[in-house]
Amino acid sequence: MPERRKIARHSISYYLRIIDVGANQMLGHLADLSVTGLRLDSQKPIPVKKEYRLRINTTTDVADKDFIEFVACTRWCKIDRIQPGLYNVGFEIIKLDPDDAKIIQRIVEKYSARENSYYFEKM
């Protein structure tokens, strides 16, 4: 199947937690990121086509605030091929403040494993 993603996601080498703001609970850990989407690893399946208000806690080397929040929708969820107890979950970011987009870009620049930049197929 041809790649439909226009912006490459970058594998993140820093283990950032993704928080569901509405439920005030951790959904999983960030695996890859771009300004248009993200993939996280979760210990439980996450419903597809559901909108979430997500939070990523930031560090002082990428932002002058403690966290960013944005709205994202789950696009796919599947069992990890290597660790069957984990789920890989893809999100499309649908509402993001322009200043927070700059912070995401700094996270990518600071914490991405550059040799592991790749496209994930949208499902």
C-alpha positions in Angstrom: 0.0 0.0 0.0 1.4 3.4 -0.9 2.4 5.8 1.9 -0.3 8.4 2.6 1.5 10.3 5.3 2.9 13.6 4.2 5.1 14.4 7.3 7.5 11.8 8.7 7.1 10.8 12.3 10.3 10.5 14.3 11.0 7.8 16.8 11.5 9.4 20.2 14.3 8.2 22.4 13.0 9.9 25.5 10.1 8.1 27.3 7.4 10.8 27.5 4.1 10.0 29.1 0.9 10.8 27.2 -2.0 11.8 29.6 -5.7 11.7 28.8 -6.7 15.1 30.3 -10.4 14.2 30.5 -9.9 11.0 32.5 -6.7 12.4 34.2 -4.8 9.2 33.6 -1.9 8.0 31.6 -2.7 6.4 28.2 0.8 5.3 27.4 4.3 6.3 26.4 5.2 8.3 23.3 6.9 6.2 20.6 7.0 8.6 17.7 5.8 12.1 17.0 5.2 14.8 14.4 3.1 18.0 14.4 0.3 16.0 12.7 0.3 12.8 14.7 1.8 10.5 17.2 2.1 6.9 18.1 2.1 5.7 21.7 2.6 2.3 23.4 -0.2 1.4 25.7 -0.8 -1.5 28.1 -4.5 -1.5 27.1 -6.3 -1.2 23.8 -7.6 2.3 23.0 -10.9 2.8 21.1 -10.5 3.9 17.5 -12.1 7.1 16.1 -12.4 8.7 19.6 -11.2 12.2 20.3 -9.0 12.9 23.3 -7.5 16.0 24.9 -3.9 14.8 25.4 -1.1 16.3 27.5 2.6 15.8 27.1 4.7 17.0 30.1 7.7 19.0 28.7 11.2 19.7 30.0 12.9 23.0 30.3 15.3 22.2 27.4 12.3 22.3 24.9 9.7 24.6 26.5 9.2 27.4 29.0 6.0 25.7 30.3 5.4 22.5 32.1 3.2 20.8 29.5 1.4 21.1 26.2 -2.2 20.0 25.5 -3.9 19.3 22.2 -6.8 17.4 20.7 -6.1 14.1 18.9 -8.2 11.3 17.4 -7.3 7.6 17.5 -6.9 6.3 14.0 -5.7 2.8 14.7 -4.8 0.4 17.5 -3.0 -3.0 17.2 -1.1 -5.4 19.3 2.6 -4.9 19.3 4.3 -7.6 17.2 7.3 -7.9 19.5 5.6 -7.4 22.9 2.1 -8.9 22.7 1.2 -7.3 26.1 1.5 -3.8 24.5 -0.7 -2.0 22.0 0.6 0.4 19.4 -1.9 3.3 19.0 -1.8 5.9 16.2 -3.3 9.4 16.7 -4.0 12.2 14.3 -3.5 15.6 16.0 -6.6 17.7 15.0 -6.2 20.8 17.2 -2.8 22.2 18.2 -1.8 25.7 19.2 0.9 27.1 16.9 3.2 27.7 19.8 2.8 24.1 20.9 3.6 23.0 17.4 7.0 24.7 17.8 7.5 22.8 21.1 6.7 19.5 19.4 9.3 20.4 16.7 11.8 21.0 19.5 11.0 17.7 21.1 11.5 16.0 17.8 14.8 17.8 17.2 16.1 17.1 20.8 14.9 13.5 21.4 14.4 11.8 18.1 16.6 8.9 17.0 17.3 10.4 13.6 18.2 7.1 12.0 14.8 5.8 13.0 12.7 8.4 11.2 10.0 6.8 9.2 6.5 7.0 7.9 3.7 5.1 9.6 0.8 4.0 7.4 -2.5 5.5 8.4 -5.1 2.9 9.0 
